[in-house]
Amino acid sequence: MFAYPDAQRYRLGVNYTQLPPNRAICPVYAPFERDGMGTVTRNYGGDPNYVRSTLSPGIPSQVVSDVRHTERIEHNAILTQNEIVVDDDDYVQPRELWNRVFDEAEKRQWVANISETLEDIPAELKEAVMGMFSEVDPRIGQMIGAKTKSNSRL
């Protein structure tokens, strides 16, 4: 048997959650559910298709650790996804991939691929990406930084 959301997507389309019988009582900020057949909302306007971003403020979420299903939701509240804190456990698998799977040629090719995608993005976002990859291995951030400087256009 199909789960209810699968059946609804099949019969009504991807925007089945916008229809009055399926709509949440409290508005839910979900810009990744938009466009397509059956759109009946303002479609989030110019908001990006993802939730947290330094490029667009979106709607900040409040982290709630102990939610009870019987809690009453405030009348003007907006529900969003709770943010998950990134810790060192999130870098274990990428670190293993970098250290145990990739050889030197694959590492250079991977850095070249990543640095090409960073050419046209704002400097602060570039720094954030290099910082994130430096958490996996400091050498990755250094290699990406050197490669993006050599690829930069004048």
NORGI-V786689 format. One record per backbone hydrogen bond with DSSP energy under -0.5 kcal/mol. NH is the residue of the N-H (numbers start at 1). CO is the residue of the C=O. If there is no record, write none. Layout:
nh:NH co:CO
nh:NH co:CO
This chain:
nh:7 co:3
nh:8 co:4
nh:9 co:5
nh:10 co:6
nh:11 co:7
nh:12 co:8
nh:13 co:8
nh:13 co:9
nh:15 co:37
nh:16 co:13
nh:18 co:15
nh:19 co:16
nh:22 co:19
nh:23 co:19
nh:29 co:79
nh:30 co:28
nh:33 co:30
nh:34 co:32
nh:39 co:36
nh:45 co:42
nh:47 co:44
nh:60 co:58
nh:63 co:61
nh:64 co:62
nh:65 co:63
nh:71 co:68
nh:77 co:74
nh:79 co:27
nh:85 co:83
nh:90 co:87
nh:91 co:88
nh:92 co:89
nh:95 co:91
nh:96 co:92
nh:97 co:93
nh:98 co:94
nh:99 co:95
nh:100 co:96
nh:101 co:96
nh:101 co:97
nh:102 co:97
nh:107 co:103
nh:108 co:104
nh:109 co:105
nh:110 co:106
nh:111 co:107
nh:112 co:108
nh:113 co:109
nh:114 co:110
nh:115 co:111
nh:116 co:112
nh:117 co:113
nh:118 co:114
nh:119 co:116
nh:121 co:118
nh:126 co:122
nh:127 co:123
nh:128 co:124
nh:129 co:125
nh:130 co:126
nh:131 co:127
nh:132 co:128
nh:133 co:129
nh:134 co:130
nh:135 co:131
nh:135 co:132
nh:136 co:132
nh:136 co:133
nh:137 co:133
nh:140 co:137
nh:141 co:137
nh:142 co:138
nh:143 co:139
nh:144 co:140
nh:145 co:141
nh:146 co:142
nh:147 co:143
nh:148 co:144
nh:149 co:145
nh:150 co:146
nh:151 co:147
nh:152 co:148
